[in-house]
């Protein structure tokens, strides 16, 4: 996504930054510099190891799939534990 495309969806209020830029919180931070009034939601490649960087870069949320639910047979306790760890990492980064 380039700045021109973001301008085209500005009326939506929230922009999803897709897989092409996942793993690159610096790109998100650079986009937010001139467009701080737009909510960005990065998706793809988000993990426990990098979720905090996205929070610090100004993401309002993240989209996750396989990094959260890697197996259809995943016990609910494991899913809850993963979600709890992700939420904790997010909140710690936002409050840092």
C-alpha positions as CSV (number, residue, x, y, z in Angstrom):
1,X,0.0,0.0,0.0
2,X,1.3,3.4,-0.9
3,X,0.3,6.8,0.4
4,X,-2.0,7.5,-2.6
5,X,-4.0,4.3,-1.8
6,X,-4.3,5.3,1.8
7,X,-5.6,8.7,0.7
8,X,-8.3,6.9,-1.3
9,X,-9.6,5.0,1.7
10,X,-9.2,7.9,4.1
11,X,-13.0,8.2,4.5
12,X,-13.1,4.7,5.9
13,X,-11.2,5.9,8.9
14,X,-9.2,2.6,9.3
15,X,-6.6,1.2,7.0
16,X,-5.5,-2.4,7.0
17,X,-1.8,-2.8,6.2
18,X,-1.7,-6.2,4.5
19,X,0.9,-8.9,4.4
20,X,3.3,-7.1,2.1
21,X,4.4,-4.9,5.0
22,X,4.0,-7.3,7.9
23,X,7.1,-7.5,10.0
24,X,8.0,-3.9,9.3
25,X,6.7,-1.7,12.1
26,X,9.0,1.1,10.9
27,X,6.9,1.3,7.7
28,X,3.8,1.8,9.8
29,X,5.5,4.4,11.9
30,X,6.6,6.3,8.8
31,X,3.0,6.2,7.4
32,X,1.6,7.5,10.6
33,X,3.9,10.5,10.7
34,X,1.9,12.5,8.1
35,X,-1.3,10.6,8.6
36,X,-1.7,10.4,12.3
37,X,-5.5,10.8,12.2
38,X,-5.9,7.4,10.4
39,X,-6.2,4.2,12.3
40,X,-3.9,1.5,10.9
41,X,-4.4,-2.3,11.5
42,X,-1.5,-4.4,10.3
43,X,-2.2,-8.0,9.4
44,X,-0.1,-11.0,8.4
45,X,3.1,-12.1,10.1
46,X,2.1,-10.7,13.5
47,X,3.4,-12.8,16.4
48,X,4.1,-12.7,20.1
49,X,7.6,-11.7,19.2
50,X,6.7,-8.6,17.2
51,X,3.2,-7.5,18.4
52,X,4.8,-5.0,20.8
53,X,6.6,-3.2,18.0
54,X,3.4,-2.7,16.1
55,X,1.8,-1.3,19.3
56,X,4.7,1.1,19.7
57,X,4.5,2.1,16.0
58,X,0.9,3.3,16.5
59,X,-1.3,0.4,15.3
60,X,-4.8,0.5,16.8
61,X,-5.1,-3.2,16.5
62,X,-3.6,-6.2,14.7
63,X,-5.1,-9.0,12.6
64,X,-4.0,-12.5,13.3
65,X,-4.7,-15.9,11.9
66,X,-2.4,-18.9,11.9
67,X,0.0,-17.5,14.5
68,X,-2.9,-17.5,16.9
69,X,-4.8,-20.6,15.8
70,X,-2.3,-22.9,14.2
71,X,-4.4,-26.1,14.5
72,X,-8.1,-26.8,14.3
73,X,-7.7,-29.2,17.2
74,X,-6.1,-26.6,19.5
75,X,-7.5,-26.9,23.0
76,X,-9.4,-23.9,24.1
77,X,-7.1,-23.5,27.1
78,X,-4.1,-23.1,24.7
79,X,-5.9,-20.6,22.6
80,X,-6.8,-18.6,25.7
81,X,-3.2,-18.8,26.9
82,X,-1.9,-17.5,23.5
83,X,-4.5,-14.7,23.4
84,X,-3.6,-13.7,27.0
85,X,0.1,-13.6,26.2
86,X,-0.5,-11.5,23.1
87,X,-2.8,-9.1,24.9
88,X,-0.2,-8.7,27.7
89,X,2.6,-8.0,25.2
90,X,0.4,-5.5,23.5
91,X,-0.5,-3.6,26.7
92,X,3.1,-3.6,28.0
93,X,4.3,-2.1,24.7
94,X,1.5,0.5,24.7
95,X,2.2,1.5,28.2
96,X,6.0,1.7,27.8
